[in-house]
Amino acid sequence: MEHTNGYAHGTPPPRLMPWPSPDGNPCYLVTDNNASYLSRLADDLEAAQLSIGTNVLVLARKVLDDPTSPYTEVRYAGLRLAECLTDALRVAESRGMRLPVPDDVDGED
């Protein structure tokens, strides 16, 4: 089997996009052009999602570290953290799916 770009059969896998379809299903982009408009848009959105997650974590820690924080603030922080974790996991899954297959798939060290 010949690997021209690190992927089996020379074709990269579909890219999981950082947004769901209108009905909540995963969206995928099939392209071999990582500089296409949609690829760049997805890259920018992934970067924004990770940055927002960092900011939300900083703010949530302040609320969660204060034992006198009202229940509604703690709940709000938890909901925002769950949203950011969902985004971060989608980014990780998307990037993991796009890793090239190594030539040595036997795993010999």
N, C-alpha and C positions, 0 to 999 in steps of 0.2 A: 504494500500500500504506500503510495507516494503522498507526502505532506508538503504542499507548496507554501502554505502560510500558517502552519501549525494546527490546522483544523482537518479533521478527517474529510476526505473528498475535496479539500480545497475551498469549501464554502463555510463561512462563519455561521454560527447558529443565529436564530432570530434573537433580537435584543428585546428584553423585557423593558417596557417604557415605565417612567416613574409616575404614571397616572393610570387609573383604571378607565375602562370604557364607561359610557353613560349608565350601563346596567350593572356596573361593579366588577366586570370580568377583567382579567389581565389584558393589556394591549401589547402587541409585539410589532417590531419593525424588522423587516427583512431587507437588508442592504449590505453591499460590500464596500460602501462609501461612508467611512466614519466622519467625513467632513460635510455630509449632507445637511440641509437645513434642519430636518427632524432630529438627526443625531446631535447636532450642536445644541438644539433646543433642549433635548433630553439631558445632555451634559450640564447645561446651565441650570436646569431645574434640579438635578441631583445635587449640584454644588449648593444651591440655595436651600434645599431641604436639609442638608447636613449642617449648614451654617445656622439655620433656624433652630435645629435640634440642640446645637451647642448653646445658643442663647437661652432657649427654654430651660435647659438643664441648670444653667447658672441661676436663673430666676426661681426655678422650682426648689432648688436646694435651700434658698433663703427661707422660703415658706416652710419646707419640711424640717429644717433645722430648728425652727422656732416652735417650742412645745405649746405656745399660746395661740398659734395660728388658728383662725376659725375653720370649722369643718368645710364650709363652702370654698374657701381658698385652697385647702388641701385637696379637695375633690377636683377643683378646676386644674390645679397643677398636675394631678394624676392623669386627668383626661388629656391634657396637652402633651404630657410625657408619652402616653400611649400612642397618640397620633404621630409624634416624632419617631418613636421606636418603629412603628409600622413603616414609615417612610425609609428609615435607615436600613431596615431589613430588606425592603424591596430593592434599594440601591445595592446592597451587598449581594443579593440573589442575582440581580442583573449583571453585575460585574463578574461574579463567579461563573455565570453561564458563558461569558465571553472570553474566559481564559483559554489560551490555546492548549491543545492536547500535546503533551510532551512526546517527542519521538520515542523515548524509552518508556513504554507503558508498563513494562514488567516491574518497575520500581526497584531495580538493582542499584545498590549504593556502591 
